[in-house]
Amino acid sequence: MTKKVYSSNFKFQIFRFFLFSFFTFFFSCSDVPEDETVQADKQYPDQESWSSDIILTKDGKMIAIIGAGHLVKYNDQALIFMDEKVDVDFFDTQENHLSHLKSEKAKINERTNDLVAFGNVVVVSDSGVTLYTEELKWDHKREKIISEVFIKLVTDKDTLTGVGFESDSNLENWVIHNPSGVTDR
C-alpha cells in the first residue's frame, strides 16, 4: 500500500479552496441580492420630462402656466416635482396676465392643483409689486398666494417684511401677518 504525502503548501491551498468555496456559497445564498434591496426602497417616477409646460385651468379658463427645466410625476401620490428653472405665469378669469413667479423647485398636488414653490421664490406682479420668500403655496381653489415663512414685499413706496402672507395672484390685495418694515409715507 502506497501512502500519499502532501506538503504543507498543498494542504494550505486545499484549505483556502474550501474556505473560499464556503464563503462564496454562504454569501450567494441570500434571498435578495444587495443591489436589489437598495433599488426596492427607491421609488421611480411614472413620468419624467425636461423643458415642460403645465397649463392649469379653472372652469375652462387658463389660470396658470407652469414651466420647468425638469419634472417628475408620481401617479400613486398624484404629485409632480419640478427641480430646475421653475417659472409660473398667473392669469385672471379673462386670461389676462397678472404676475410671474420664479423659484428653484416646486411641486403640484394633482388632486387639488395647488402649487408649492420653494427656494429663492420671487413673484413680480404686472402692477410692479415684488414678493421675496423661501416658500409659498398657491391655493388653486381660492386663487391665493400664501406663505407661512419670512417674506419681503417691495412696492413703489414701501419695503415691508414679516412672517406670514396672503394675497391674490396679482399682489394687489394682500395681508402680512407679523409685519415689520419701513415706509416713506
Phi, psi and omega per residue, in radians:
M1 nan 2.340 -3.083
T2 -1.735 2.312 3.137
K3 -1.766 2.271 3.137
K4 -1.544 2.391 3.141
V5 -2.020 2.179 3.132
Y6 -1.896 2.445 3.108
S7 -1.330 2.821 -3.141
S8 -1.153 -0.533 3.103
N9 -1.147 -0.725 3.130
F10 -1.137 -0.735 3.117
K11 -1.098 -0.677 3.126
F12 -1.149 -0.677 3.115
Q13 -1.146 -0.682 3.098
I14 -1.148 -0.733 3.108
F15 -1.057 -0.786 3.115
R16 -1.076 -0.711 3.135
F17 -1.073 -0.830 3.139
F18 -1.171 -0.654 3.104
L19 -1.128 -0.802 3.098
F20 -1.074 -0.763 3.139
S21 -1.098 -0.718 3.140
F22 -1.081 -0.866 -3.124
F23 -1.149 -0.665 3.101
T24 -1.092 -0.807 3.133
F25 -1.130 -0.801 -3.079
F26 -1.075 -0.820 -3.090
F27 -1.398 -0.367 3.129
S28 -1.514 -0.079 -3.110
C29 -1.679 0.158 3.104
S30 -1.226 2.678 -3.078
D31 -1.166 -0.743 -3.076
V32 -2.202 2.164 3.084
P33 -1.059 2.685 -3.080
E34 -1.016 -0.711 -3.134
D35 -1.066 -0.697 -3.137
E36 -1.218 -0.561 3.108
T37 -1.119 -0.771 3.124
V38 -1.116 -0.772 -3.109
Q39 -1.238 -0.494 3.141
A40 -1.142 -0.545 3.139
D41 -1.363 -0.388 -3.079
K42 -1.540 2.269 3.114
Q43 -1.678 2.285 -3.141
Y44 -1.716 2.538 -3.131
P45 -1.231 2.701 3.060
D46 -1.379 -0.519 3.095
Q47 -2.491 2.609 3.077
E48 -2.480 2.429 -3.052
S49 -2.577 2.674 3.098
W50 -2.127 2.528 3.135
S51 0.872 1.082 -3.053
S52 -2.014 2.713 3.034
D53 -2.141 2.460 3.057
I54 -2.105 2.288 3.118
I55 -1.888 2.126 3.069
L56 -1.751 2.379 -3.123
T57 -2.169 2.819 3.034
K58 -2.500 2.132 -3.087
D59 0.950 0.663 3.092
G60 1.408 0.015 -3.133
K61 -1.869 2.431 3.111
M62 -1.245 2.193 3.101
I63 -2.084 -0.225 3.080
A64 -2.768 2.474 2.961
I65 -2.081 2.130 -3.086
I66 -1.974 2.093 3.106
G67 -1.946 2.544 3.130
A68 -2.594 2.528 3.074
G69 -1.217 -0.535 3.126
H70 -2.651 2.383 3.059
L71 -2.500 2.662 3.046
V72 -2.277 2.540 -3.086
K73 -2.155 2.336 3.090
Y74 -2.042 1.864 -3.073
N75 -1.101 -0.755 -3.074
D76 -1.146 -0.462 3.102
Q77 -1.698 -0.160 -3.069
A78 0.958 0.780 -3.112
L79 -2.217 2.513 3.002
I80 -2.114 2.202 3.106
F81 -1.903 2.317 3.101
M82 -2.096 2.292 -3.049
D83 -2.304 0.310 3.062
E84 -2.567 2.262 2.976
K85 0.773 1.143 3.140
V86 -1.454 2.166 3.096
D87 -2.255 2.272 3.139
V88 -2.266 2.261 3.008
D89 -1.913 2.246 3.129
F90 -1.798 2.552 -3.095
F91 -2.295 2.710 3.063
D92 -1.510 -3.029 -3.073
T93 -1.220 -0.272 3.037
Q94 -1.694 0.188 3.125
E95 1.130 0.546 3.010
N96 -1.539 2.424 -3.114
H97 -1.136 2.363 -3.136
L98 -1.954 -0.847 -3.043
S99 -2.803 2.941 -3.122
H100 -2.290 2.322 3.135
L101 -2.015 2.441 3.006
K102 -2.235 2.472 3.056
S103 -2.720 2.924 3.103
E104 -1.335 -0.673 -3.085
K105 -2.498 2.833 3.070
A106 -2.823 2.852 3.009
K107 -2.470 2.608 3.133
I108 -2.116 2.244 2.998
N109 -1.495 1.971 -3.064
E110 -1.239 -0.324 3.104
R111 -1.294 -0.640 -3.085
T112 -1.912 -0.265 -3.008
N113 1.114 0.328 3.038
D114 -1.309 2.550 -3.141
L115 -2.090 2.391 3.009
V116 -2.079 2.107 3.122
A117 -1.897 2.465 3.121
F118 -2.607 2.671 -3.122
G119 1.573 1.704 3.118
N120 0.877 0.980 -3.113
V121 -1.397 2.249 3.084
V122 -2.298 2.222 3.063
V123 -2.079 2.195 3.124
V124 -2.078 2.098 3.126
S125 -1.506 2.783 3.094
D126 -1.169 -0.324 3.104
S127 -1.473 -0.052 3.058
G128 1.758 0.020 3.107
V129 -1.475 2.400 -3.140
T130 -2.170 2.340 3.119
L131 -2.009 2.298 3.076
Y132 -2.088 2.331 3.083
T133 -2.840 3.032 3.107
E134 -1.705 -0.347 -3.138
E135 -2.736 2.401 3.018
L136 -2.621 2.767 3.109
K137 -2.043 2.429 2.991
W138 -1.886 2.017 -3.122
D139 -1.505 1.895 -3.065
H140 -1.068 -0.794 -3.065
K141 -1.107 -0.782 -3.109
R142 -1.588 -0.173 -3.070
E143 0.929 0.869 -3.116
K144 -2.118 2.551 3.014
I145 -1.740 2.223 -3.044
I146 -2.304 2.365 3.038
S147 -2.361 2.410 3.110
E148 -1.819 -0.007 -3.076
V149 -1.969 -3.077 -3.133
F150 -1.036 2.369 3.089
I151 -2.302 2.761 2.976
K152 -2.283 2.202 -3.118
L153 -2.029 2.176 -3.105
V154 -2.047 2.141 3.037
T155 -2.008 -3.112 3.125
D156 -1.188 -0.325 -3.117
K157 -2.012 -0.380 -2.977
D158 -2.351 2.724 2.888
T159 -2.231 1.976 -3.086
L160 -2.052 2.556 3.069
T161 -2.257 2.864 3.097
G162 3.036 3.129 3.082
V163 -2.063 2.040 -3.084
G164 1.722 2.313 -3.039
F165 -2.724 2.524 3.013
E166 -2.556 2.406 -3.101
S167 -2.734 2.867 2.943
D168 -1.337 3.006 -3.032
S169 -1.181 -0.328 3.136
N170 -1.705 0.108 3.107
L171 1.003 0.625 3.094
E172 -1.711 -0.702 -3.123
N173 -1.974 1.709 -3.021
W174 -2.262 2.776 3.076
V175 -2.353 2.287 3.028
I176 -1.871 2.144 3.062
H177 -1.486 2.458 -3.112
N178 0.918 1.027 -3.060
P179 -1.375 2.781 2.957
S180 -2.725 2.826 3.108
G181 2.666 -3.005 -3.087
V182 -2.247 2.420 3.086
T183 -2.263 2.650 3.105
D184 -1.754 0.157 -3.103
R185 -1.362 nan nan
